[in-house]
Amino acid sequence: MGTNFYYCYKVTEEKHKTLQDYLEAREYKVLKEILEDYTKEYHIGKRSAGWQFLFEPTYDRTTCRRNSPWEENLESIKEFLKRDDIDIYDEYDNHYTSDSFWEEISPWLYRDENYMNIADYHKKYPEEPFGYHEINTEHTSKDGLRFSNYVDFC
């Protein structure tokens, strides 16, 4: 059992006013496009029992270029997620401040005797056939965070 965590940008008063203007003008097609953009959901990562926290990959699935708002290090991710215009929540619609998010995932953040990464898994279970847990499905950042190499891992 795991929990996926997401963020989206909060709708500012200025954006809210823009939505009202398009609604009053009955510009529904434009309104729909703006709403889709304003409410876009971004995946932060996944917490799973027995596993080190797995962060979302930082590459665009169509261009294969980096598109993440943070670098692959803890300081950069923390800096981004503490912004006032970010709403952090999980798949069960529990909402978090930046501080409460880090409290929630801190036990899973780094590997130890309780939380493994894919290399640890293969050392522990060498007889397991490859498949879902292939060795190239993830990498570890310089500061020890676990990142998926796939965009569709949740």
ChimeraX commands (.cxc) that place a marker at each C-alpha (Angstrom):
marker #1 position 0.00,0.00,0.00 radius 0.5
marker #1 position 1.36,3.39,-0.95 radius 0.5
marker #1 position 0.38,7.02,-0.94 radius 0.5
marker #1 position 0.96,9.38,-3.85 radius 0.5
marker #1 position 1.62,13.05,-3.18 radius 0.5
marker #1 position 0.82,15.91,-5.54 radius 0.5
marker #1 position 0.94,19.66,-5.82 radius 0.5
marker #1 position -0.90,22.23,-7.85 radius 0.5
marker #1 position -0.67,25.99,-8.10 radius 0.5
marker #1 position -3.25,27.89,-6.08 radius 0.5
marker #1 position -5.69,30.05,-7.99 radius 0.5
marker #1 position -4.75,33.64,-7.18 radius 0.5
marker #1 position -7.27,36.47,-6.91 radius 0.5
marker #1 position -6.07,37.73,-10.29 radius 0.5
marker #1 position -6.70,34.32,-11.87 radius 0.5
marker #1 position -10.07,34.12,-10.13 radius 0.5
marker #1 position -11.03,37.49,-11.65 radius 0.5
marker #1 position -9.95,36.27,-15.09 radius 0.5
marker #1 position -12.16,33.20,-14.69 radius 0.5
marker #1 position -15.11,35.38,-13.68 radius 0.5
marker #1 position -14.58,37.64,-16.71 radius 0.5
marker #1 position -14.62,34.70,-19.12 radius 0.5
marker #1 position -17.62,33.18,-17.38 radius 0.5
marker #1 position -19.59,36.43,-17.65 radius 0.5
marker #1 position -18.59,36.72,-21.31 radius 0.5
marker #1 position -19.78,33.12,-21.81 radius 0.5
marker #1 position -16.42,32.20,-23.32 radius 0.5
marker #1 position -16.73,28.60,-22.19 radius 0.5
marker #1 position -14.11,27.09,-24.48 radius 0.5
marker #1 position -11.48,29.60,-23.31 radius 0.5
marker #1 position -12.68,29.18,-19.72 radius 0.5
marker #1 position -12.28,25.39,-19.97 radius 0.5
marker #1 position -8.71,25.74,-21.27 radius 0.5
marker #1 position -7.79,28.20,-18.52 radius 0.5
marker #1 position -9.36,26.00,-15.83 radius 0.5
marker #1 position -7.42,22.97,-17.08 radius 0.5
marker #1 position -4.21,24.98,-16.91 radius 0.5
marker #1 position -4.98,26.50,-13.49 radius 0.5
marker #1 position -5.90,23.16,-11.93 radius 0.5
marker #1 position -3.15,20.99,-13.43 radius 0.5
marker #1 position -1.91,18.40,-10.96 radius 0.5
marker #1 position 1.77,17.53,-10.62 radius 0.5
marker #1 position 3.10,14.37,-9.01 radius 0.5
marker #1 position 5.70,14.82,-6.25 radius 0.5
marker #1 position 6.27,11.17,-5.47 radius 0.5
marker #1 position 5.14,8.06,-3.66 radius 0.5
marker #1 position 5.52,6.65,-0.18 radius 0.5
marker #1 position 5.27,2.86,0.06 radius 0.5
marker #1 position 5.66,0.49,2.98 radius 0.5
marker #1 position 9.19,-0.87,3.15 radius 0.5
marker #1 position 10.51,1.44,0.44 radius 0.5
marker #1 position 12.44,4.68,0.49 radius 0.5
marker #1 position 10.29,7.61,-0.76 radius 0.5
marker #1 position 10.26,7.66,-4.58 radius 0.5
marker #1 position 10.26,11.09,-6.20 radius 0.5
marker #1 position 8.70,11.81,-9.57 radius 0.5
marker #1 position 11.17,11.81,-12.44 radius 0.5
marker #1 position 12.29,15.20,-13.63 radius 0.5
marker #1 position 11.85,14.66,-17.37 radius 0.5
marker #1 position 9.03,15.51,-19.76 radius 0.5
marker #1 position 7.58,12.32,-21.25 radius 0.5
marker #1 position 7.30,13.77,-24.76 radius 0.5
marker #1 position 10.55,15.71,-25.10 radius 0.5
marker #1 position 12.69,13.62,-22.72 radius 0.5
marker #1 position 14.05,16.91,-21.38 radius 0.5
marker #1 position 14.20,18.02,-17.80 radius 0.5
marker #1 position 11.07,19.94,-16.82 radius 0.5
marker #1 position 10.89,19.74,-13.06 radius 0.5
marker #1 position 10.64,22.96,-11.02 radius 0.5
marker #1 position 13.36,21.60,-8.73 radius 0.5
marker #1 position 16.79,20.05,-9.00 radius 0.5
marker #1 position 17.33,16.49,-7.78 radius 0.5
marker #1 position 18.34,17.45,-4.25 radius 0.5
marker #1 position 16.50,17.96,-0.98 radius 0.5
marker #1 position 17.26,21.66,-0.62 radius 0.5
marker #1 position 15.86,22.50,-4.06 radius 0.5
marker #1 position 12.67,20.43,-3.54 radius 0.5
marker #1 position 12.08,21.97,-0.11 radius 0.5
marker #1 position 12.61,25.48,-1.48 radius 0.5
marker #1 position 10.02,24.91,-4.21 radius 0.5
marker #1 position 7.38,23.25,-2.02 radius 0.5
marker #1 position 7.46,26.01,0.60 radius 0.5
marker #1 position 6.20,28.58,-1.91 radius 0.5
marker #1 position 2.95,30.32,-0.96 radius 0.5
marker #1 position 1.31,29.54,-4.31 radius 0.5
marker #1 position 1.69,25.76,-3.95 radius 0.5
marker #1 position -1.01,23.43,-2.59 radius 0.5
marker #1 position 0.36,20.03,-1.46 radius 0.5
marker #1 position -2.03,17.08,-1.04 radius 0.5
marker #1 position -2.18,13.31,-1.25 radius 0.5
marker #1 position -4.40,10.96,-3.22 radius 0.5
marker #1 position -6.85,10.84,-0.28 radius 0.5
marker #1 position -7.29,14.63,-0.43 radius 0.5
marker #1 position -5.34,15.31,2.75 radius 0.5
marker #1 position -3.69,18.71,2.43 radius 0.5
marker #1 position -0.28,19.61,3.82 radius 0.5
marker #1 position 1.80,22.65,4.51 radius 0.5
marker #1 position 5.37,22.32,3.39 radius 0.5
marker #1 position 6.44,21.54,6.96 radius 0.5
marker #1 position 3.71,18.95,7.53 radius 0.5
marker #1 position 4.50,17.28,4.18 radius 0.5
marker #1 position 8.14,16.82,5.18 radius 0.5
marker #1 position 7.07,15.53,8.60 radius 0.5
marker #1 position 4.76,13.05,6.88 radius 0.5
marker #1 position 7.40,11.58,4.57 radius 0.5
marker #1 position 10.57,12.07,6.66 radius 0.5
marker #1 position 10.74,8.44,7.91 radius 0.5
marker #1 position 10.79,7.26,4.25 radius 0.5
marker #1 position 13.10,9.94,2.86 radius 0.5
marker #1 position 16.39,8.05,3.13 radius 0.5
marker #1 position 17.13,4.36,2.98 radius 0.5
marker #1 position 17.96,2.54,6.18 radius 0.5
marker #1 position 17.28,-0.88,7.68 radius 0.5
marker #1 position 13.52,-0.28,7.27 radius 0.5
marker #1 position 13.31,1.40,3.87 radius 0.5
marker #1 position 15.12,0.07,0.83 radius 0.5
marker #1 position 15.75,1.16,-2.72 radius 0.5
marker #1 position 15.83,-1.09,-5.79 radius 0.5
marker #1 position 19.50,-2.05,-5.37 radius 0.5
marker #1 position 18.81,-3.09,-1.76 radius 0.5
marker #1 position 15.83,-5.11,-2.97 radius 0.5
marker #1 position 17.95,-7.10,-5.43 radius 0.5
marker #1 position 20.58,-7.77,-2.78 radius 0.5
marker #1 position 17.92,-9.01,-0.40 radius 0.5
marker #1 position 15.96,-11.00,-2.99 radius 0.5
marker #1 position 18.46,-12.06,-5.71 radius 0.5
marker #1 position 16.18,-14.88,-6.83 radius 0.5
marker #1 position 13.34,-12.49,-7.73 radius 0.5
marker #1 position 12.84,-12.33,-11.49 radius 0.5
marker #1 position 13.14,-8.96,-13.15 radius 0.5
marker #1 position 9.93,-7.30,-14.19 radius 0.5
marker #1 position 8.28,-4.56,-12.19 radius 0.5
marker #1 position 11.38,-4.19,-10.00 radius 0.5
marker #1 position 13.97,-3.87,-12.75 radius 0.5
marker #1 position 17.25,-2.35,-11.63 radius 0.5
marker #1 position 17.07,0.55,-14.15 radius 0.5
marker #1 position 13.71,1.81,-12.94 radius 0.5
marker #1 position 15.26,4.35,-10.58 radius 0.5
marker #1 position 18.35,6.22,-9.53 radius 0.5
marker #1 position 19.66,7.82,-6.36 radius 0.5
marker #1 position 20.59,11.51,-6.28 radius 0.5
marker #1 position 23.93,12.73,-4.95 radius 0.5
marker #1 position 22.30,13.50,-1.59 radius 0.5
marker #1 position 20.67,10.06,-1.29 radius 0.5
marker #1 position 17.11,10.71,-2.54 radius 0.5
marker #1 position 15.39,8.08,-4.66 radius 0.5
marker #1 position 14.03,9.14,-8.10 radius 0.5
marker #1 position 12.07,7.11,-10.61 radius 0.5
marker #1 position 13.38,6.85,-14.17 radius 0.5
marker #1 position 9.83,6.39,-15.46 radius 0.5
marker #1 position 7.09,8.97,-15.71 radius 0.5
marker #1 position 4.23,6.46,-15.26 radius 0.5
marker #1 position 5.33,4.84,-12.03 radius 0.5
marker #1 position 2.37,5.60,-9.78 radius 0.5
marker link #1:1,2 radius 0.2
marker link #1:2,3 radius 0.2
marker link #1:3,4 radius 0.2
marker link #1:4,5 radius 0.2
marker link #1:5,6 radius 0.2
marker link #1:6,7 radius 0.2
marker link #1:7,8 radius 0.2
marker link #1:8,9 radius 0.2
marker link #1:9,10 radius 0.2
marker link #1:10,11 radius 0.2
marker link #1:11,12 radius 0.2
marker link #1:12,13 radius 0.2
marker link #1:13,14 radius 0.2
marker link #1:14,15 radius 0.2
marker link #1:15,16 radius 0.2
marker link #1:16,17 radius 0.2
marker link #1:17,18 radius 0.2
marker link #1:18,19 radius 0.2
marker link #1:19,20 radius 0.2
marker link #1:20,21 radius 0.2
marker link #1:21,22 radius 0.2
marker link #1:22,23 radius 0.2
marker link #1:23,24 radius 0.2
marker link #1:24,25 radius 0.2
marker link #1:25,26 radius 0.2
marker link #1:26,27 radius 0.2
marker link #1:27,28 radius 0.2
marker link #1:28,29 radius 0.2
marker link #1:29,30 radius 0.2
marker link #1:30,31 radius 0.2
marker link #1:31,32 radius 0.2
marker link #1:32,33 radius 0.2
marker link #1:33,34 radius 0.2
marker link #1:34,35 radius 0.2
marker link #1:35,36 radius 0.2
marker link #1:36,37 radius 0.2
marker link #1:37,38 radius 0.2
marker link #1:38,39 radius 0.2
marker link #1:39,40 radius 0.2
marker link #1:40,41 radius 0.2
marker link #1:41,42 radius 0.2
marker link #1:42,43 radius 0.2
marker link #1:43,44 radius 0.2
marker link #1:44,45 radius 0.2
marker link #1:45,46 radius 0.2
marker link #1:46,47 radius 0.2
marker link #1:47,48 radius 0.2
marker link #1:48,49 radius 0.2
marker link #1:49,50 radius 0.2
marker link #1:50,51 radius 0.2
marker link #1:51,52 radius 0.2
marker link #1:52,53 radius 0.2
marker link #1:53,54 radius 0.2
marker link #1:54,55 radius 0.2
marker link #1:55,56 radius 0.2
marker link #1:56,57 radius 0.2
marker link #1:57,58 radius 0.2
marker link #1:58,59 radius 0.2
marker link #1:59,60 radius 0.2
marker link #1:60,61 radius 0.2
marker link #1:61,62 radius 0.2
marker link #1:62,63 radius 0.2
marker link #1:63,64 radius 0.2
marker link #1:64,65 radius 0.2
marker link #1:65,66 radius 0.2
marker link #1:66,67 radius 0.2
marker link #1:67,68 radius 0.2
marker link #1:68,69 radius 0.2
marker link #1:69,70 radius 0.2
marker link #1:70,71 radius 0.2
marker link #1:71,72 radius 0.2
marker link #1:72,73 radius 0.2
marker link #1:73,74 radius 0.2
marker link #1:74,75 radius 0.2
marker link #1:75,76 radius 0.2
marker link #1:76,77 radius 0.2
marker link #1:77,78 radius 0.2
marker link #1:78,79 radius 0.2
marker link #1:79,80 radius 0.2
marker link #1:80,81 radius 0.2
marker link #1:81,82 radius 0.2
marker link #1:82,83 radius 0.2
marker link #1:83,84 radius 0.2
marker link #1:84,85 radius 0.2
marker link #1:85,86 radius 0.2
marker link #1:86,87 radius 0.2
marker link #1:87,88 radius 0.2
marker link #1:88,89 radius 0.2
marker link #1:89,90 radius 0.2
marker link #1:90,91 radius 0.2
marker link #1:91,92 radius 0.2
marker link #1:92,93 radius 0.2
marker link #1:93,94 radius 0.2
marker link #1:94,95 radius 0.2
marker link #1:95,96 radius 0.2
marker link #1:96,97 radius 0.2
marker link #1:97,98 radius 0.2
marker link #1:98,99 radius 0.2
marker link #1:99,100 radius 0.2
marker link #1:100,101 radius 0.2
marker link #1:101,102 radius 0.2
marker link #1:102,103 radius 0.2
marker link #1:103,104 radius 0.2
marker link #1:104,105 radius 0.2
marker link #1:105,106 radius 0.2
marker link #1:106,107 radius 0.2
marker link #1:107,108 radius 0.2
marker link #1:108,109 radius 0.2
marker link #1:109,110 radius 0.2
marker link #1:110,111 radius 0.2
marker link #1:111,112 radius 0.2
marker link #1:112,113 radius 0.2
marker link #1:113,114 radius 0.2
marker link #1:114,115 radius 0.2
marker link #1:115,116 radius 0.2
marker link #1:116,117 radius 0.2
marker link #1:117,118 radius 0.2
marker link #1:118,119 radius 0.2
marker link #1:119,120 radius 0.2
marker link #1:120,121 radius 0.2
marker link #1:121,122 radius 0.2
marker link #1:122,123 radius 0.2
marker link #1:123,124 radius 0.2
marker link #1:124,125 radius 0.2
marker link #1:125,126 radius 0.2
marker link #1:126,127 radius 0.2
marker link #1:127,128 radius 0.2
marker link #1:128,129 radius 0.2
marker link #1:129,130 radius 0.2
marker link #1:130,131 radius 0.2
marker link #1:131,132 radius 0.2
marker link #1:132,133 radius 0.2
marker link #1:133,134 radius 0.2
marker link #1:134,135 radius 0.2
marker link #1:135,136 radius 0.2
marker link #1:136,137 radius 0.2
marker link #1:137,138 radius 0.2
marker link #1:138,139 radius 0.2
marker link #1:139,140 radius 0.2
marker link #1:140,141 radius 0.2
marker link #1:141,142 radius 0.2
marker link #1:142,143 radius 0.2
marker link #1:143,144 radius 0.2
marker link #1:144,145 radius 0.2
marker link #1:145,146 radius 0.2
marker link #1:146,147 radius 0.2
marker link #1:147,148 radius 0.2
marker link #1:148,149 radius 0.2
marker link #1:149,150 radius 0.2
marker link #1:150,151 radius 0.2
marker link #1:151,152 radius 0.2
marker link #1:152,153 radius 0.2
marker link #1:153,154 radius 0.2
view
